[in-house]
Amino acid sequence: MRLNLNFIETHFFYIVKNLTTTNQPKVSDAIAWSYGGLALFIAILAVVFAFAGLFTPMETGGIVAAVVLVFVEAVMLLILRSLYATRYLLSDQELVIKTSRLIGGTKRIPLSNVKSVEETLIPFGIRLFGASFHGGYYQIPNLGRAFVAITNFQDGLLVKTKNQNYIITPKNPAEFKEAIETKTQEL
């Protein structure tokens, strides 16, 4: 966890404006390698189809397939980048889940809305919206709809609020759970 302090300088005093804890989750090697490997495979396919379109009777079909594969490659690389850009920010007033727009974008959860925080295994669910198993909206048995932003398949946290459920995988889930509970009790 990294601590971010925003200071306001007033004469000889420094007043802490906002104390924010940033949690950068660990990215699972299996997830990173699967996306990286798939991206490499798609890049190779794009080159093969481009070659086939230029130097074989396949012509236009090969070029169209290569262009489509380049687009798919870009999406795969954006998802891979998103894995490493995921952050969970905890301030005195809110929990912020920062993910890319492909996954569902940034979610701001006022701590006053948090009902409970539970350690949980990463559940199986049916994806409702999202670009990958990295995140998005899922329908999870015995829980209902939840926004999921995970970077590994190890234990995570289930954050239940008045309006929605969230599943996240912060580094050191027990510590982050305790930090959230401490902040919600201070409200």
Long-range contacts (C-beta under 8 A, 24 or more apart in sequence): 1-171, 1-172, 1-175, 1-176, 18-91, 18-92, 19-91, 19-92, 20-89, 20-90, 20-91, 21-89, 21-90, 21-91, 21-179, 22-87, 22-88, 22-89, 23-87, 23-88, 23-89, 23-90, 23-170, 23-171, 23-172, 23-176, 24-86, 24-87, 24-171, 25-86, 25-87, 25-88, 25-150, 25-151, 25-152, 25-168, 25-169, 25-170, 25-171, 26-151, 26-152, 26-169, 26-171, 27-83, 27-84, 27-151, 27-152, 28-151, 28-152, 28-153, 28-154, 30-153, 31-83, 31-133, 31-134, 31-151, 31-152, 31-153, 32-80, 32-83, 35-76, 35-79, 35-80, 35-83, 35-132, 36-80, 38-76, 39-73, 39-76, 39-77, 39-80, 42-69, 42-72, 42-73, 42-76, 43-69, 43-73, 45-69, 46-70, 46-73, 75-102, 75-131, 78-102, 79-103, 79-131, 79-132, 79-134, 82-131, 82-134, 82-135, 83-134, 83-151, 86-134, 86-135, 86-149, 86-151, 88-149, 88-168, 88-170, 88-176, 90-176, 90-179, 90-180, 90-183, 91-183, 92-183, 92-186, 95-159, 95-180, 97-147, 97-149, 97-166, 97-168, 99-135, 99-149, 102-130, 102-131, 102-132, 103-130, 103-131, 103-132, 103-134, 103-135, 103-136, 103-149, 104-129, 104-130, 104-135, 104-136, 104-137, 104-147, 104-149, 107-147, 107-149, 107-166, 109-159, 109-161, 109-166, 111-180, 111-183, 111-184, 111-187, 112-184, 112-187, 113-161, 113-162, 113-163, 114-159, 114-160, 114-161, 114-180, 114-184, 115-160, 115-161, 115-162, 116-159, 116-160, 117-157, 117-158, 117-159, 117-160, 117-177, 117-180, 117-181, 117-184, 118-157, 118-158, 118-160, 118-177, 119-155, 119-156, 119-157, 119-158, 119-173, 119-174, 119-177, 120-155, 120-156, 120-157, 120-158, 120-167, 121-155, 121-156, 122-150, 122-152, 122-153, 122-154, 122-155, 122-156, 122-167, 122-169, 123-167, 138-167, 140-165, 140-167
